[in-house]
């Protein structure tokens, strides 16, 4: 990586002063997925394909680069005839479609469970378990018909009664997962949640294969959201379930049963998740019998790819990594803009972060461009709104870029009443301006970010107290509210609507609240015309750009490294690798 000498010196000096608390991982509805400084993996546009050299003037920082010499494939990989090994950060073990939090748990869930609809490569939805979907003219009634003959991996039949059971879980007053089905306004849903009804009146079972769903408000994504609820066997998950108590469901987190292409057979926390194919999968038995999700870190993934210990992983796309991967000769590399962004979260429950001027100062006072250049080279760019440039809702109109400007940052801190003390640290009301900052260990972005942040903020009169933890430890601190600032990333869904920045939202873990954002997000959700929605979200992003709910850091390129013997993945910025696991083949 071609880092500037000044940054190298800062990093070397900084490395002497910080000790990682423990080792960890790499690289967060519509419901987003939170991740360790990387976003949700994305794409082979279709099957593995030959690289097309970019024309003059085209962006050479993305594309599909096919292995130059597959004959160099290590024997370790070639000897695996029926097993695909995928590297990733260790899942937490919450293998539930109702309670998953991290993208890595979601990858397990998506291999095991099915839904009426599934996302396609361009971000739209198509039928999966659904044979058909009919929508009334007023958008208030949805009739889903289930494909016949579908079974769970335990042999029991899939029926729409299981869908009703799932809906009752998501409407239960004690449900504490991150989905927000109440926002869909299913008729009778609120009454069921409040204990005023024993059934959800808007769910009408016509027969075992057909359900009619009535809502009281139509939104732009009601059909897709209704179709994205996972089927679970009531005979298994409902055996010990009692309304008003989630304990029996949570006891099954590591023992999931679904109707998807794979069956969980083993989970060793911090090591691996093992699956075998579901031979009765309704789309046909998967072509690869065994799948393993093996735990990797940014330090271990490239050596494990080189030796053939793993077949694929999502790398940090940097000049050094790209050069090394291409040099191995037998690995395909797919690079594309990610549908997500890196960020630094504020705990808005702390007084020092409640002041908009302070949040703006922290943006102006951090040299994000230097961090991004050091981490990714040409493979990322700083951003100033919480949206990916691949989204139809993205805007750069009247957006403050927050270019590095320490003098502006100092002026804002002065205006906010933070004055420089005799020791050079700012203080207000007798309190020093210190920040406890949590970041993932073994992460090249963190390696660049921490020394620059420490140096930049010291110049402003702010002391950074940094700790590096593994990703799941940071998420646990976040869940308990025991943090000041932490670094992570969001992997986004195709639709811009989410609850991350909504007051009291299911995925709002920072305490952020802004009525203008709330109102515009709701208006965007309730508007059906896409062009009208774009204008609404533009206004919302302009407000968020001014208010800075989090420090928006970068949009990077995703990079999937895939052993050249693996064929058939269909991965895009919107579509995870999990949705094509059943069609992947291992070339012999």
C-alpha positions in Angstrom: 0.0 0.0 0.0 1.4 3.4 -1.0 0.9 5.3 2.3 2.3 8.7 2.8 5.5 8.8 4.8 4.0 11.1 7.4 1.2 8.6 8.1 3.7 5.7 8.3 5.6 7.6 10.9 2.4 8.3 12.9 1.4 4.7 12.7 4.8 3.4 13.9 4.9 5.8 16.8 1.3 5.0 17.7 1.9 1.3 17.6 4.3 1.7 20.5 1.6 3.2 22.7 -1.4 1.0 22.2 -2.0 -2.6 23.2 -4.8 -4.6 21.6 -7.2 -5.8 24.3 -7.8 -9.1 22.4 -7.7 -10.4 18.9 -10.7 -10.3 16.6 -12.3 -10.0 13.3 -12.5 -8.0 10.1 -14.8 -6.0 8.5 -23.9 -4.0 10.2 -35.7 -3.4 7.7 -35.7 -3.0 6.0 -33.2 -4.3 8.4 -29.5 -3.6 7.9 -26.6 -5.8 9.0 -23.9 -4.5 11.2 -20.3 -5.5 10.6 -16.7 -5.0 11.7 -15.7 -2.1 9.5 -16.7 -3.8 6.3 -20.1 -4.0 4.6 -22.3 -6.8 3.5 -20.4 -8.8 0.8 -21.7 -8.6 -2.7 -21.0 -9.6 -6.3 -20.1 -11.8 -9.3 -22.6 -10.3 -11.7 -23.9 -13.8 -12.6 -21.5 -16.7 -12.8 -17.7 -16.4 -12.7 -16.7 -14.8 -16.0 -13.7 -13.8 -17.9 -12.3 -10.3 -17.2 -13.0 -7.6 -19.7 -10.2 -5.1 -19.7 -11.5 -1.6 -19.0 -11.6 0.8 -21.9 -9.6 4.0 -21.7 -11.1 6.4 -19.2 -13.1 3.6 -17.4 -12.7 2.9 -13.7 -10.0 0.3 -13.2 -10.6 0.1 -9.5 -13.5 -2.4 -10.0 -14.4 -5.4 -12.2 -14.1 -9.1 -12.4 -10.5 -10.4 -12.6 -10.2 -14.1 -13.5 -7.4 -16.3 -12.3 -4.5 -16.2 -14.7 -3.3 -19.8 -14.0 -5.8 -22.1 -12.3 -3.2 -24.9 -12.5 -1.4 -23.3 -9.5 -4.4 -24.3 -7.3 -3.0 -25.9 -4.1 -3.6 -29.6 -3.6 -5.3 -29.0 -0.3 -8.2 -27.2 -2.1 -8.3 -29.7 -5.0 -8.6 -32.6 -2.6 -11.9 -31.3 -1.3 -14.4 -32.8 -3.7 -17.6 -32.1 -1.9 -16.8 -29.3 0.6 -16.8 -25.5 0.1 -15.0 -23.5 2.9 -15.9 -19.8 3.2 -13.9 -17.5 5.4 -15.5 -14.8 7.6 -15.6 -13.2 11.0 -16.9 -15.6 13.6 -20.7 -15.4 14.0 -22.1 -14.8 17.5 -24.2 -17.9 17.4 -27.6 -16.2 17.1 -28.9 -18.3 14.2 -32.5 -17.1 14.3 -34.4 -15.2 11.7 -36.0 -13.2 14.5 -33.0 -12.3 16.6 -29.8 -12.1 14.4 -27.8 -8.9 14.7 -24.6 -9.3 12.8 -24.1 -10.0 9.1 -22.2 -13.2 9.9 -25.2 -14.6 11.8 -27.4 -13.6 9.0 -25.2 -15.6 6.5 -26.1 -18.7 8.6 -29.8 -17.8 8.8 -30.0 -17.3 5.0 -28.5 -20.7 4.4 -31.1 -22.4 6.6 -34.4 -20.5 6.3 -36.6 -19.5 3.4 -39.1 -16.7 2.7 -42.0 -16.0 0.3 -39.7 -13.6 -1.6 -36.0 -13.2 -2.1 -33.8 -10.3 -3.3 -32.4 -10.4 -6.9 -29.2 -9.0 -8.2 -30.6 -5.6 -9.0 -32.2 -5.1 -5.6 -35.8 -6.0 -6.6 -37.6 -9.1 -5.2 -38.9 -12.2 -6.8 -40.8 -15.3 -5.7 -38.9 -17.9 -3.6 -41.4 -20.0 -1.5 -44.2 -18.0 -3.1 -45.9 -19.5 -6.1 -47.7 -16.2 -6.6 -48.5 -12.9 -5.0 -51.6 -10.8 -5.7 -52.0 -7.2 -4.5 -55.3 -5.4 -4.4 -55.7 -2.2 -6.3 -55.6 0.0 -3.2 -52.4 -1.8 -1.9 -54.1 -2.9 1.3 -54.5 -6.6 0.7 -51.8 -9.1 -0.2 -52.5 -12.7 -1.1 -49.5 -15.0 -1.0 -49.7 -18.6 -2.3 -47.1 -21.1 -1.2 -45.4 -23.5 -3.6 -46.8 -27.0 -3.0 -44.8 -29.8 -1.5 -42.2 -27.8 0.4 -40.9 -29.4 3.6 -38.6 -28.4 6.4 -35.3 -30.3 6.8 -36.9 -32.4 9.5 -39.5 -33.6 7.0 -42.5 -31.7 8.3 -44.6 -29.8 5.7 -44.3 -26.0 5.3 -47.6 -24.3 5.6 -48.8 -20.7 5.9 -49.7 -21.5 9.5 -46.0 -21.4 10.2 -45.9 -17.9 8.7 -48.7 -16.8 11.1 -46.7 -18.2 13.9 -43.7 -16.2 12.8 -45.8 -13.1 12.6 -47.1 -13.6 16.2 -43.5 -13.8 17.4 -42.7 -10.6 15.7 -45.8 -8.9 17.2 -45.3 -10.3 20.7 -45.0 -7.6 23.4 -41.8 -9.2 24.7 -40.1 -9.5 21.2 -36.8 -7.7 21.5 -35.2 -8.4 18.2 -34.4 -5.8 15.6 -37.2 -6.3 13.1 -40.1 -3.9 13.3 -43.2 -5.5 11.8 -45.5 -3.2 13.7 -44.4 -0.5 11.2 -46.2 -2.4 8.4 -49.5 -1.8 10.1 -51.0 -5.2 9.6 -54.6 -5.0 10.7 -54.9 -6.2 14.2 -51.2 -6.3 14.7 -51.1 -3.5 17.3 -54.1 -5.0 19.2 -52.3 -8.4 19.4 -49.1 -6.7 20.6 -51.0 -4.8 23.3 -52.7 -8.0 24.5 -56.2 -6.9 23.4 -56.6 -9.7 20.9 -55.6 -13.4 20.7 -55.1 -13.4 16.9 -53.9 -10.9 14.3 -57.1 -10.1 12.5 -55.3 -9.0 9.3 -53.8 -12.6 8.8 -56.5 -14.8 7.1 -55.5 -18.4 6.3 -57.4 -19.5 3.2 -55.9 -23.0 3.2 -52.5 -24.5 4.1 -51.0 -22.9 1.0 -52.7 -19.5 0.9 -52.8 -16.5 3.2 -54.4 -13.2 2.8 -52.8 -10.2 4.6 -54.6 -6.9 5.2 -52.8 -3.8 6.2 -54.2 -0.4 7.2 -51.5 1.6 5.4 -49.8 1.0 2.1 -46.1 1.7 1.9 -43.5 1.5 -0.9 -42.1 -1.7 0.4 -45.1 -3.5 2.1 -45.1 -6.4 -0.3 -41.4 -7.0 -0.1 -41.3 -6.7 3.7 -44.3 -9.1 4.1 -42.5 -11.5 1.7 -39.3 -11.3 3.7 -40.6 -12.9 6.9 -38.9 -16.3 7.4 -40.9 -19.5 7.7 -40.1 -21.6 10.8 -41.8 -24.9 11.8 -44.3 -24.1 14.5 -44.1 -27.8 15.5 -40.5 -27.2 16.6 -40.2 -23.5 17.6 -43.7 -23.4 19.1 -43.4 -26.6 21.1 -42.5 -24.8 24.4 -43.3 -21.2 23.3 -45.6 -19.2 25.5 -46.9 -15.8 24.4 -45.1 -13.1 26.3 -41.8 -15.1 26.8 -39.0 -15.4 24.2 -36.8 -17.8 26.3 -37.8 -21.0 24.5 -37.0 -19.4 21.1 -33.7 -18.1 22.3 -32.7 -21.5 23.6 -32.8 -22.7 20.0 -30.5 -20.1 18.6 -27.8 -22.7 17.9 -30.2 -25.5 16.9 -32.1 -24.0 13.9 -34.5 -25.9 11.6 -35.7 -24.4 8.4 -36.6 -25.2 4.8 -33.5 -23.7 3.1 -30.7 -25.3 1.1 -28.5 -26.3 4.0 -28.8 -27.9 7.5 -26.6 -26.8 10.4 -24.6 -29.8 11.8 -22.0 -28.2 14.0 -21.0 -24.8 15.5 -17.7 -24.2 17.3 -17.7 -20.6 18.5 -14.7 -18.7 17.2 -13.8 -21.5 14.8 -16.4 -22.7 12.3 -20.0 -23.3 11.4 -20.6 -26.6 9.5 -23.6 -27.4 7.2 -24.7 -30.3 5.1 -27.0 -30.1 2.1 -30.8 -30.4 2.4 -31.4 -33.2 -0.1 -35.2 -32.3 0.0 -34.7 -28.6 -0.8 -37.6 -27.4 -2.9 -35.3 -26.0 -5.6 -33.4 -29.2 -5.9 -30.6 -30.7 -3.8 -27.5 -28.3 -3.6 -24.6 -29.3 -5.8 -22.1 -29.0 -3.0 -22.7 -31.4 -0.2 -20.9 -29.6 2.7 -20.4 -25.9 3.5 -18.1 -24.6 6.2 -18.0 -21.0 7.4 -14.4 -20.9 8.9 -13.3 -18.0 11.1 -10.7 -15.8 9.6 -9.2 -12.4 10.5 -7.6 -9.9 8.2 -4.2 -11.3 9.1 -5.1 -14.9 8.4 -7.4 -14.8 5.4 -4.8 -14.4 2.6 -2.5 -17.1 3.9 -5.5 -19.4 4.2 -6.6 -18.6 0.7 -3.0 -19.2 -0.6 -2.7 -22.6 1.1 -6.2 -23.7 0.0 -7.5 -23.9 3.6 -10.4 -21.7 2.6 -12.0 -21.3 -0.8 -13.3 -17.7 -0.6 -13.4 -14.7 1.6 -14.2 -11.0 1.5 -11.0 -9.0 1.7 -10.3 -5.4 2.4 -9.7 -4.1 -1.1 -6.3 -2.3 -1.0 -3.5 -2.0 -3.5 -1.3 -4.5 -1.6 -4.1 -7.1 -1.2 -5.1 -6.8 -4.9 -1.5 -7.2 -6.1 -1.0 -10.2 -3.8 -4.1 -12.0 -4.8 -3.5 -11.6 -8.5 0.0 -12.8 -7.9 -1.2 -16.1 -6.5 -2.6 -16.9 -10.0 -5.3 -19.4 -9.1 -7.8 -17.0 -7.4 -10.6 -15.0 -9.0 -11.2 -11.5 -7.7 -14.4 -9.5 -8.0 -14.3 -5.8 -7.1 -17.4 -3.6 -7.0 -18.9 -0.7 -5.1 -20.4 -1.9 -1.8 -23.9 -1.2 -0.8 -22.9 0.1 2.6 -20.6 2.5 4.4 -18.2 2.6 7.3 -18.9 4.9 10.2 -18.0 5.9 13.8 -21.0 5.8 16.2 -21.7 8.4 18.9 -23.4 7.6 22.1 -26.0 10.3 22.0 -27.0 9.6 25.6 -23.8 11.4 26.6 -24.0 15.1 27.0 -20.8 15.9 25.0 -22.3 14.3 21.9 -25.7 15.9 22.1 -24.4 19.2 20.7 -24.5 19.3 16.9 -21.5 21.7 16.8 -19.4 19.1 18.6 -20.4 16.4 16.1 -19.6 18.7 13.2 -16.3 19.6 14.8 -15.3 16.0 15.1 -16.1 15.5 11.4 -14.1 18.6 10.2 -11.3 17.7 12.6 -10.6 14.2 11.3 -8.6 13.7 8.2 -10.9 11.0 6.7 -9.3 11.3 3.3 -5.9 10.4 4.6 -7.4 7.4 6.5 -9.3 6.2 3.5 -6.3 6.6 1.2 -4.0 4.7 3.6 -6.6 1.9 4.1 -7.9 1.4 0.6 -5.9 3.5 -1.9 -8.1 4.1 -4.9 -10.7 1.5 -3.7 -12.8 3.8 -1.4 -13.9 7.4 -1.0 -15.0 9.5 2.0 -18.8 10.0 2.3 -20.9 12.5 4.2 -24.3 10.8 4.2 -25.4 7.4 5.3 -26.1 6.0 1.9 -24.2 4.1 -0.8 -23.7 5.6 -4.2 -25.1 2.5 -5.8 -28.6 3.3 -4.3 -31.2 5.1 -6.3 -31.7 7.3 -3.2 -28.2 8.6 -3.1 -27.6 12.4 -3.5 -24.6 14.8 -3.4 -26.8 17.9 -3.9 -26.1 20.6 -1.2 -24.1 18.1 0.8 -21.2 19.4 3.0 -18.2 17.2 2.2 -16.5 17.9 5.6 -13.1 18.2 4.1 -10.3 18.2 6.7 -10.4 21.7 8.3 -9.0 21.8 11.9 -9.4 25.5 12.2 -13.2 25.2 11.5 -13.3 22.3 14.0 -11.6 24.4 16.7 -14.0 27.3 16.0 -17.0 25.0 16.4 -15.7 23.6 19.7 -15.2 27.1 20.9 -18.8 28.0 20.0 -19.9 24.9 21.9 -18.2 26.1 25.1 -15.3 23.7 25.1 -12.2 25.7 26.0 -8.6 24.6 26.0 -7.2 24.0 29.5 -3.7 24.5 30.8 -2.8 20.9 29.8 -4.0 21.4 26.2 -7.1 19.4 26.7 -10.5 21.1 26.3 -12.9 21.2 29.2 -16.5 22.3 29.9 -18.3 22.5 33.2 -15.3 21.0 34.9 -15.1 17.9 32.6 -12.2 17.1 30.3 -13.0 16.3 26.7 -11.8 12.7 26.5 -13.3 10.0 24.2 -13.2 6.3 25.0 -13.0 4.8 21.5 -13.6 1.1 20.6 -12.4 -0.5 17.4 -11.9 -4.0 16.0 -8.6 -5.7 16.4 -6.6 -7.1 13.4 -8.2 -4.6 11.0 -6.2 -2.5 8.6 -8.7 0.3 8.6 -8.3 0.6 12.4 -4.5 0.5 12.0 -4.8 3.6 9.9 -7.7 5.3 11.7 -6.5 5.2 15.3 -3.2 7.0 15.0 -4.6 9.7 12.7 -7.6 10.2 14.9 -5.5 10.4 18.0 -3.1 12.9 16.4 -5.9 15.0 14.8 -8.0 15.2 17.9 -5.0 15.9 20.1 -4.4 19.0 18.0 -8.0 20.0 18.7 -7.6 19.5 22.5 -9.4 16.2 22.7 -7.8 13.1 24.2 -8.6 9.7 22.6 -8.4 6.6 24.9 -8.5 3.7 22.5 -9.2 0.0 23.0 -9.2 -2.7 20.3 -11.6 -5.7 20.9 -13.0 -8.4 18.7 -16.1 -7.5 16.8 -18.6 -9.4 18.9 -17.2 -7.9 22.1 -17.8 -4.4 20.7 -21.4 -5.3 19.7 -22.0 -6.6 23.2 -20.7 -3.3 24.6 -23.0 -1.5 22.2 -26.0 -3.6 23.3 -25.3 -2.6 26.9 -24.8 1.0 26.1 -21.3 0.9 27.6 -19.4 2.8 25.0 -18.7 6.4 23.9 -17.6 5.9 20.2 -17.0 2.8 18.2 -16.1 2.0 14.6 -18.1 -0.4 12.5 -20.0 -0.5 9.2 -23.5 -0.9 7.9 -24.4 -3.2 5.0 -27.5 -1.7 3.5 -30.8 -3.2 2.1 -32.1 -2.2 -1.4 -34.7 0.2 0.1 -33.4 3.3 1.9 -36.0 3.0 4.6 -34.6 1.8 7.9 -34.8 2.3 11.7 -31.2 3.1 12.4 -31.7 6.8 12.7 -35.4 6.9 13.8 -36.2 8.0 17.3 -36.7 4.7 19.3 -36.1 2.7 16.1 -35.5 -1.1 16.4 -32.0 -0.7 15.1 -31.3 2.7 16.7 -28.6 1.7 19.3 -27.1 5.2 19.8 -30.0 7.2 21.2 -30.1 9.6 18.2 -33.3 11.6 17.7 -34.3 14.2 15.1 -37.9 14.9 14.4 -37.2 16.2 10.9 -35.4 12.9 10.0 -38.3 10.9 11.6 -40.9 12.8 9.6 -39.0 12.5 6.3 -38.3 8.8 6.7 -41.9 8.2 7.4 -43.0 10.3 4.4 -40.6 8.5 2.1 -41.9 5.1 3.3 -45.5 6.2 2.7 -44.9 7.6 -0.8 -45.2 5.0 -3.6 -43.7 6.9 -6.6 -39.9 6.5 -6.7 -39.1 9.9 -8.1 -41.1 11.5 -5.4 -39.3 9.3 -2.8 -35.9 10.4 -4.2 -36.8 14.1 -3.5 -37.9 13.2 0.1 -34.8 11.2 0.9 -32.6 13.9 -0.6 -34.1 16.3 2.0 -33.6 13.8 4.7 -29.9 13.2 3.8 -29.3 16.9 3.7 -30.7 17.2 7.2 -28.5 14.2 8.4 -25.5 15.7 6.7 -26.0 18.8 8.8 -26.9 17.0 12.0 -24.2 14.2 11.9 -25.9 11.3 13.8 -22.8 9.3 13.2 -19.4 10.1 11.7 -19.8 8.9 8.1 -16.4 7.6 7.0 -16.3 5.9 3.6 -17.8 3.8 0.9 -15.4 1.2 -0.2 -15.2 -1.4 -2.8 -16.2 -4.9 -1.9 -13.8 -7.6 -2.9 -14.7 -11.3 -3.0 -11.8 -13.6 -3.5 -13.0 -17.0 -4.9 -10.9 -20.1 -5.7 -11.1 -20.6 -9.5 -12.4 -24.1 -9.0 -15.6 -22.6 -7.5 -18.2 -21.8 -10.2 -21.8 -20.5 -10.1 -22.0 -17.8 -7.5 -24.4 -14.9 -8.2 -23.4 -12.1 -5.9 -24.2 -8.4 -6.3 -24.2 -5.3 -4.2 -27.7 -6.2 -3.2 -27.5 -10.0 -3.1 -25.4 -12.0 -0.6 -23.5 -15.1 -1.6 -25.9 -17.1 0.5 -28.7 -16.8 -2.1 -26.8 -18.9 -4.7 -25.2 -21.5 -2.4 -27.5 -24.1 -3.8 -26.3 -23.6 -7.4 -22.5 -23.5 -6.8 -20.3 -26.2 -8.2 -16.7 -27.4 -7.5 -14.8 -28.0 -10.7 -13.0 -31.3 -10.6 
